[in-house]
Amino acid sequence: MRADIRRGAAAAVRLAQGEPVRDVLDVSDPRAWLGLDTGARVDEFRCPPGVVPWDRIAGARELTAVLRGPGPLTESRLALALCHRDGRIRQAALDRVGGHPVLLPLVVLRCAEWAPPVRDRARQRLAEGLHAVTAASLAPMILLVGCRDRADFAVRLLDETLRRAPRERIVALCSGADPAVRRYAYRLAVEDGLLSPAELARAAAQDSDAVVQTVCADAALAAAAKGGAYDEVFEPLLGARSPRVRSAGVTVLRPAGRTELAVGFLADRAPVVRACARYVVRRDGVDPLPLYRAWCATPEPVPGAVIGLAECGGRADAELLWTLVGHPTGGVRARAVAGLRVLDAADV
């Protein structure tokens, strides 16, 4: 927080000296705007060492007078006015923000204001300036501020704007770099049925965010069950790196009529996938225990098969696991020891 205040205060000084907003801030970074909003209000008692508040630099008194008066405001001065500690100045600045779309992130901040006059004016300005294009660029800022009190207005407005926009706007947000925006966009796409089961399955398999994986995997299974498009879903899910997504793919093999593929996942590296695979093959009348025993008796067993034997076997299988404790492959040795502990047959 102290570093954010320092950067924000330094940015406010540069704006007060007349530097353009785009040269001072990374306007696409919501946290840069939050830092400016905080840093522009620091005083000599709270300012980090080595940083002078912008309203104490040369000419700051004159600048404050301009902010209070009816004179023209540059974009840099408007940015400072929107962050000013005086609510009357913030409210007056909102009347002049039209024609400066780069400052809309600060309008979003003012929509969650504690002061009702400023908050109401900001909401009016945001409603006037938010359309399909600006909604996509402002989504990171709106969602970041959305956790604050009184921030629900901007989130609702974002929902309404994007739902009226072409499908491509929401789909583009699904591939954005911000995880919060991707989560929001995928939830919106799922609610409105904008993505096919195959698209949802591919998103679950390829996205690195666990929330997106869960949302898309669950939606893909539900859509496949509703439309019977199982063949479009299980292949992407089974190839995912996430165990949660792979387990969803294994689960869908039974309604897809491809239970024979579940045998290959009995020795998966993830416990949840192995458990789902055992459920599927048992429902198809196949006992996984003999398979595990046969795999563990081979010269090079898969580590997942070793621990799988312990998960569904009995103490009688401890003898086979003991033979693997000295195996040259480290993964096999580790799973053998873990399996002995699962069977309560380990000799410390």
SULQUIQUI-V991607 format. One record per residue. N is the residue number from 1. RES is the residue in one small letter. PHI is phi in degrees with one decimal (none if undefined). PSI is psi in whole degrees, 0 to 359 (999 if undefined). D_FIRST is the distance of its C-alpha to the first C-alpha in Angstrom with 2 decimals. Layout:
<<N & RES & PHI & PSI & D_FIRST> <N & RES & PHI & PSI & D_FIRST>>
This chain:
<<1 & m & none & 320 & 0.00> <2 & r & -62.8 & 321 & 3.81> <3 & a & -65.9 & 321 & 5.41> <4 & d & -63.2 & 319 & 5.05> <5 & i & -63.6 & 318 & 6.27> <6 & r & -61.4 & 313 & 8.65> <7 & r & -64.9 & 319 & 9.96> <8 & g & -65.9 & 320 & 10.43> <9 & a & -66.3 & 320 & 12.16> <10 & a & -64.6 & 321 & 14.20> <11 & a & -65.0 & 321 & 15.22> <12 & a & -63.7 & 321 & 16.32> <13 & v & -62.7 & 316 & 18.41> <14 & r & -64.7 & 321 & 20.07> <15 & l & -65.7 & 321 & 20.90> <16 & a & -64.2 & 333 & 22.37> <17 & q & -83.9 & 0 & 24.47> <18 & g & 99.1 & 4 & 25.93> <19 & e & -69.3 & 145 & 24.50> <20 & p & -64.3 & 151 & 24.84> <21 & v & -59.6 & 317 & 22.00> <22 & r & -68.2 & 338 & 22.78> <23 & d & -82.8 & 337 & 22.63> <24 & v & -91.8 & 322 & 19.20> <25 & l & -121.4 & 152 & 17.38> <26 & d & -82.6 & 96 & 17.97> <27 & v & -66.9 & 346 & 19.41> <28 & s & -89.1 & 355 & 19.81> <29 & d & -100.7 & 112 & 16.13> <30 & p & -58.7 & 326 & 14.79> <31 & r & -70.3 & 336 & 11.09> <32 & a & -66.7 & 321 & 12.21> <33 & w & -69.2 & 321 & 13.66> <34 & l & -63.4 & 320 & 10.76> <35 & g & -64.2 & 320 & 8.84> <36 & l & -64.6 & 317 & 12.18> <37 & d & -60.8 & 322 & 12.70> <38 & t & -76.9 & 314 & 9.76> <39 & g & -66.9 & 330 & 10.45> <40 & a & -70.6 & 346 & 14.13> <41 & r & -106.1 & 2 & 14.09> <42 & v & -68.9 & 149 & 12.66> <43 & d & -118.4 & 183 & 15.61> <44 & e & -66.0 & 342 & 16.92> <45 & f & -86.0 & 333 & 15.81> <46 & r & -111.7 & 353 & 12.04> <47 & c & -71.4 & 135 & 11.82> <48 & p & -60.1 & 153 & 10.65> <49 & p & -57.2 & 138 & 13.98> <50 & g & 88.3 & 357 & 15.98> <51 & v & -119.1 & 125 & 14.73> <52 & v & -96.3 & 129 & 17.20> <53 & p & -55.6 & 145 & 16.55> <54 & w & -62.0 & 328 & 18.64> <55 & d & -83.0 & 11 & 21.05> <56 & r & -114.3 & 358 & 22.10> <57 & i & -77.1 & 171 & 23.29> <58 & a & -58.1 & 130 & 27.01> <59 & g & 81.8 & 4 & 28.38> <60 & a & -66.2 & 324 & 25.40> <61 & r & -62.5 & 319 & 27.77> <62 & e & -65.0 & 321 & 30.09> <63 & l & -63.5 & 317 & 27.38> <64 & t & -61.7 & 322 & 26.39> <65 & a & -63.4 & 321 & 30.12> <66 & v & -65.2 & 319 & 30.47> <67 & l & -61.7 & 324 & 27.69> <68 & r & -78.8 & 337 & 29.60> <69 & g & -94.8 & 184 & 32.94> <70 & p & -87.9 & 4 & 34.90> <71 & g & -66.6 & 170 & 34.72> <72 & p & -68.3 & 148 & 33.64> <73 & l & -121.7 & 129 & 30.01> <74 & t & -75.0 & 170 & 28.87> <75 & e & -62.1 & 324 & 26.34> <76 & s & -65.8 & 317 & 23.72> <77 & r & -66.7 & 324 & 24.59> <78 & l & -63.2 & 320 & 24.56> <79 & a & -60.4 & 316 & 20.99> <80 & l & -66.2 & 321 & 20.03> <81 & a & -63.4 & 323 & 22.41> <82 & l & -69.3 & 341 & 20.89> <83 & c & -105.5 & 3 & 17.51> <84 & h & -62.6 & 148 & 19.36> <85 & r & -71.0 & 343 & 18.76> <86 & d & -89.1 & 117 & 22.50> <87 & g & -61.1 & 330 & 23.38> <88 & r & -67.8 & 326 & 26.81> <89 & i & -71.9 & 319 & 25.56> <90 & r & -60.2 & 318 & 23.38> <91 & q & -66.3 & 318 & 26.54> <92 & a & -65.8 & 324 & 28.77> <93 & a & -65.1 & 328 & 26.63> <94 & l & -64.6 & 333 & 27.02> <95 & d & -71.8 & 342 & 30.77> <96 & r & -109.8 & 8 & 30.51> <97 & v & -79.7 & 347 & 28.20> <98 & g & -59.3 & 138 & 31.25> <99 & g & 86.2 & 3 & 32.01> <100 & h & -127.0 & 71 & 28.40> <101 & p & -61.5 & 337 & 27.40> <102 & v & -64.1 & 339 & 24.46> <103 & l & -92.7 & 4 & 22.75> <104 & l & -59.7 & 328 & 23.34> <105 & p & -56.9 & 325 & 19.74> <106 & l & -71.7 & 328 & 19.00> <107 & v & -64.4 & 321 & 22.10> <108 & v & -59.4 & 316 & 20.79> <109 & l & -60.3 & 318 & 17.75> <110 & r & -69.6 & 341 & 20.29> <111 & c & -66.4 & 340 & 22.39> <112 & a & -104.2 & 21 & 20.10> <113 & e & -59.3 & 151 & 20.30> <114 & w & -79.5 & 335 & 21.13> <115 & a & -86.7 & 116 & 23.88> <116 & p & -55.4 & 317 & 26.91> <117 & p & -60.7 & 318 & 28.45> <118 & v & -67.7 & 316 & 25.39> <119 & r & -61.9 & 315 & 24.84> <120 & d & -65.8 & 320 & 28.54> <121 & r & -66.8 & 320 & 28.81> <122 & a & -65.3 & 319 & 25.88> <123 & r & -64.6 & 323 & 27.48> <124 & q & -64.2 & 318 & 30.75> <125 & r & -68.0 & 321 & 29.35> <126 & l & -66.7 & 320 & 27.64> <127 & a & -62.5 & 327 & 30.93> <128 & e & -75.9 & 328 & 32.79> <129 & g & -99.6 & 354 & 30.63> <130 & l & -93.9 & 120 & 29.95> <131 & h & -137.5 & 188 & 32.62> <132 & a & -57.3 & 318 & 33.03> <133 & v & -72.1 & 311 & 31.57> <134 & t & -68.7 & 332 & 28.54> <135 & a & -62.7 & 320 & 27.91> <136 & a & -65.4 & 319 & 27.52> <137 & s & -75.9 & 333 & 25.01> <138 & l & -90.2 & 352 & 23.03> <139 & a & -55.5 & 315 & 23.09> <140 & p & -59.1 & 320 & 19.69> <141 & m & -68.7 & 315 & 18.06> <142 & i & -63.2 & 318 & 20.28> <143 & l & -72.3 & 327 & 19.70> <144 & l & -67.9 & 319 & 15.89> <145 & v & -78.5 & 343 & 16.19> <146 & g & -60.9 & 342 & 19.20> <147 & c & -82.5 & 355 & 17.56> <148 & r & -82.3 & 163 & 16.89> <149 & d & -64.9 & 146 & 19.71> <150 & r & 64.4 & 19 & 22.37> <151 & a & -98.7 & 4 & 21.29> <152 & d & -68.9 & 335 & 24.52> <153 & f & -60.4 & 312 & 26.44> <154 & a & -64.5 & 322 & 24.73> <155 & v & -66.8 & 317 & 25.10> <156 & r & -62.5 & 319 & 28.75> <157 & l & -65.0 & 322 & 29.40> <158 & l & -63.2 & 316 & 28.07> <159 & d & -56.5 & 309 & 30.42> <160 & e & -63.0 & 319 & 33.35> <161 & t & -66.7 & 315 & 32.87> <162 & l & -71.1 & 327 & 32.66> <163 & r & -66.6 & 334 & 35.56> <164 & r & -86.8 & 346 & 37.69> <165 & a & -79.8 & 164 & 36.74> <166 & p & -59.7 & 154 & 38.80> <167 & r & -54.6 & 324 & 38.25> <168 & e & -61.5 & 333 & 37.01> <169 & r & -64.8 & 313 & 33.81> <170 & i & -70.1 & 319 & 32.64> <171 & v & -61.4 & 323 & 34.02> <172 & a & -64.5 & 323 & 32.07> <173 & l & -66.2 & 333 & 28.77> <174 & c & -66.0 & 340 & 29.84> <175 & s & -107.9 & 15 & 29.58> <176 & g & -71.3 & 170 & 26.20> <177 & a & -83.1 & 337 & 23.43> <178 & d & -82.3 & 119 & 20.86> <179 & p & -59.6 & 322 & 21.72> <180 & a & -63.7 & 321 & 20.83> <181 & v & -68.6 & 319 & 23.18> <182 & r & -63.1 & 317 & 25.85> <183 & r & -59.2 & 313 & 25.83> <184 & y & -62.2 & 314 & 26.23> <185 & a & -65.6 & 319 & 28.89> <186 & y & -66.7 & 321 & 30.88> <187 & r & -62.2 & 319 & 30.97> <188 & l & -64.6 & 317 & 32.22> <189 & a & -64.8 & 321 & 34.73> <190 & v & -67.6 & 316 & 35.99> <191 & e & -60.9 & 322 & 36.46> <192 & d & -93.3 & 1 & 38.40> <193 & g & 63.8 & 40 & 40.33> <194 & l & -86.3 & 344 & 39.39> <195 & l & -116.3 & 142 & 39.50> <196 & s & -75.3 & 164 & 42.58> <197 & p & -55.6 & 320 & 42.73> <198 & a & -65.2 & 319 & 42.88> <199 & e & -64.6 & 321 & 39.77> <200 & l & -65.4 & 318 & 37.86> <201 & a & -64.4 & 318 & 39.17> <202 & r & -65.6 & 321 & 38.16> <203 & a & -64.3 & 318 & 34.63> <204 & a & -62.5 & 324 & 34.37> <205 & a & -78.3 & 331 & 35.72> <206 & q & -101.5 & 334 & 33.69> <207 & d & -74.2 & 144 & 30.17> <208 & s & -88.4 & 351 & 27.66> <209 & d & -88.9 & 129 & 25.72> <210 & a & -64.3 & 325 & 27.21> <211 & v & -67.0 & 315 & 26.90> <212 & v & -61.5 & 319 & 28.70> <213 & q & -58.1 & 313 & 31.27> <214 & t & -66.4 & 313 & 32.07> <215 & v & -59.8 & 313 & 32.28> <216 & c & -73.3 & 322 & 34.50> <217 & a & -64.1 & 314 & 36.64> <218 & d & -63.0 & 318 & 37.42> <219 & a & -67.3 & 323 & 38.18> <220 & a & -64.4 & 318 & 40.37> <221 & l & -64.9 & 317 & 42.37> <222 & a & -64.6 & 318 & 42.86> <223 & a & -67.1 & 321 & 43.95> <224 & a & -66.1 & 320 & 46.26> <225 & a & -65.7 & 326 & 47.83> <226 & k & -73.6 & 320 & 48.42> <227 & g & -106.0 & 355 & 49.96> <228 & g & 74.1 & 19 & 51.30> <229 & a & -91.5 & 53 & 49.48> <230 & y & -67.3 & 324 & 48.87> <231 & d & -63.5 & 335 & 50.00> <232 & e & -81.0 & 346 & 47.20> <233 & v & -105.2 & 316 & 44.52> <234 & f & -70.8 & 329 & 45.29> <235 & e & -64.6 & 310 & 45.41> <236 & p & -61.3 & 321 & 41.82> <237 & l & -65.9 & 319 & 40.56> <238 & l & -67.8 & 335 & 42.57> <239 & g & -90.1 & 6 & 41.20> <240 & a & -74.7 & 154 & 37.52> <241 & r & -78.8 & 332 & 35.39> <242 & s & -74.6 & 127 & 33.78> <243 & p & -59.7 & 324 & 36.00> <244 & r & -61.2 & 319 & 35.19> <245 & v & -74.2 & 318 & 36.54> <246 & r & -60.7 & 320 & 39.51> <247 & s & -63.2 & 324 & 40.48> <248 & a & -64.4 & 321 & 40.60> <249 & g & -64.7 & 321 & 42.87> <250 & v & -66.0 & 320 & 45.12> <251 & t & -61.1 & 323 & 45.41> <252 & v & -79.3 & 354 & 46.62> <253 & l & -65.6 & 326 & 49.38> <254 & r & -67.1 & 307 & 51.70> <255 & p & -64.5 & 338 & 51.88> <256 & a & -79.7 & 352 & 52.08> <257 & g & 74.3 & 26 & 55.17> <258 & r & -124.5 & 44 & 53.78> <259 & t & -64.1 & 339 & 53.50> <260 & e & -63.2 & 336 & 55.02> <261 & l & -72.5 & 339 & 51.74> <262 & a & -67.6 & 336 & 50.00> <263 & v & -59.7 & 324 & 52.00> <264 & g & -68.1 & 348 & 50.00> <265 & f & -106.5 & 5 & 46.80> <266 & l & -65.0 & 333 & 48.28> <267 & a & -107.0 & 25 & 47.02> <268 & d & -61.3 & 156 & 43.56> <269 & r & -72.9 & 343 & 40.77> <270 & a & -103.3 & 132 & 38.86> <271 & p & -57.3 & 320 & 40.28> <272 & v & -66.2 & 326 & 39.64> <273 & v & -70.3 & 317 & 41.56> <274 & r & -60.4 & 318 & 44.41> <275 & a & -63.8 & 317 & 44.68> <276 & c & -64.0 & 320 & 44.89> <277 & a & -63.9 & 319 & 47.47> <278 & r & -63.3 & 321 & 49.59> <279 & y & -61.4 & 316 & 49.54> <280 & v & -66.9 & 314 & 50.73> <281 & v & -70.1 & 327 & 53.51> <282 & r & -66.7 & 322 & 54.77> <283 & r & -64.7 & 338 & 55.07> <284 & d & -93.1 & 6 & 57.16> <285 & g & 87.1 & 15 & 59.41> <286 & v & -106.3 & 129 & 58.15> <287 & d & -88.9 & 119 & 57.49> <288 & p & -75.8 & 343 & 54.61> <289 & l & -61.7 & 313 & 55.70> <290 & p & -60.3 & 327 & 58.64> <291 & l & -65.8 & 315 & 56.45> <292 & y & -60.2 & 317 & 53.90> <293 & r & -62.8 & 319 & 56.78> <294 & a & -66.1 & 319 & 58.31> <295 & w & -65.2 & 320 & 55.09> <296 & c & -72.4 & 342 & 54.45> <297 & a & -85.7 & 354 & 58.03> <298 & t & -78.7 & 160 & 57.54> <299 & p & -62.0 & 328 & 56.97> <300 & e & -126.2 & 76 & 53.46> <301 & p & -71.7 & 152 & 51.88> <302 & v & -76.0 & 135 & 48.55> <303 & p & -54.0 & 323 & 45.92> <304 & g & -64.2 & 330 & 45.14> <305 & a & -71.6 & 327 & 48.85> <306 & v & -65.4 & 310 & 48.90> <307 & i & -72.3 & 330 & 46.23> <308 & g & -62.2 & 324 & 47.67> <309 & l & -61.0 & 318 & 50.99> <310 & a & -69.0 & 327 & 49.48> <311 & e & -68.2 & 329 & 47.67> <312 & c & -120.7 & 1 & 50.97> <313 & g & -94.3 & 194 & 53.58> <314 & g & -128.0 & 184 & 55.09> <315 & r & -63.2 & 338 & 55.78> <316 & a & -65.7 & 338 & 58.74> <317 & d & -82.7 & 355 & 56.38> <318 & a & -62.8 & 328 & 54.95> <319 & e & -61.3 & 318 & 57.86> <320 & l & -66.9 & 322 & 56.84> <321 & l & -67.0 & 325 & 53.22> <322 & w & -62.3 & 328 & 54.46> <323 & t & -67.5 & 342 & 56.18> <324 & l & -96.7 & 354 & 52.85> <325 & v & -63.7 & 332 & 51.06> <326 & g & -100.4 & 17 & 52.56> <327 & h & -64.2 & 144 & 51.97> <328 & p & -66.4 & 338 & 50.95> <329 & t & -85.7 & 125 & 48.02> <330 & g & -60.6 & 320 & 44.90> <331 & g & -62.7 & 322 & 43.68> <332 & v & -67.2 & 316 & 47.07> <333 & r & -60.5 & 315 & 47.13> <334 & a & -62.4 & 316 & 43.69> <335 & r & -68.9 & 328 & 44.69> <336 & a & -65.6 & 316 & 48.02> <337 & v & -64.4 & 316 & 46.48> <338 & a & -61.7 & 320 & 44.06> <339 & g & -64.5 & 320 & 47.08> <340 & l & -62.0 & 323 & 49.10> <341 & r & -70.1 & 323 & 46.40> <342 & v & -61.5 & 320 & 46.34> <343 & l & -84.6 & 2 & 50.13> <344 & d & 57.2 & 40 & 49.89> <345 & a & -122.3 & 17 & 52.23> <346 & a & -79.2 & 139 & 50.16> <347 & d & -107.9 & 102 & 51.90> <348 & v & -60.9 & 999 & 49.33>>
